[in-house]
């Protein structure tokens, strides 16, 4: 299969913005994205990823594979496998609740396809230890673990996860991987390894390109730079009306507005940042911003715009809640979604892996 021609920015293997993803009519573009089933999905997941996944799913020239990376959870949650089992199902229900469709896209469980692990084992031979540990994203993640002074030492599996992701990319013949800017080194490592395999064994695995989202990361409701389970500083896709109301009412506004004479600054006003995304009447929103900043007799207060956001988020989340309830009551659809595609695709990927083993000479000993 020929690689798709795409519009790039500066770096040939990086595509910036889904609008720059161009596919010829005769091409089928394999897109792979993965998620760790370690926690409930929230509005940030929708804005950063799920929204773009939906757009790609509707493109007839794009074939999406959504990988449930349950192996990856073991690297830092080895003693919480029951929680992981529940999270796998919860995540698939969330996907289907936001209109990701297993009839249009592949839902694949990583551990259901042992060929991922087999290919990963081969690929570790193509990567030096120095190359593996010098991955900037890995180094940053390792530093976070060390800073937390965790009682669990960093495992060999964790150090190897960038190479494991290369196997995830390579086996489905992936052309495009949606990632964030800080994950570009993973794609560069994948290209380096795959190119080495192709050169040594005369194979034709595609060299993947990174698709960088042009959406800004959704800030947490307390304006911190990370989600915290203890602070509960996000809004989940499963949120009830009361939970939405509670979270919005806790949102950060503008601490510099101390008197009638001081100007308001909405650059870090979380309520307005959420309204920018989830409130449909953009003209009305711009009027509200102007009234809010100028502070005149027709101004608006925080409680008023919070009320508006509560209504907007309830309008957005209510249909998701309804669909979620449906799938919770029809678990056979959910289970079939992951078992069907995992098994069907495994048959195709077994053939591809067999071709690689033949190229490497790893079978039929004594039958030359």
Order of alpha helices (4+ residues) and beta strands (2+ residues): beta-beta-alpha-beta-alpha-alpha-beta-alpha-alpha-alpha-alpha-alpha-beta-alpha-beta-alpha-alpha-alpha-alpha-alpha
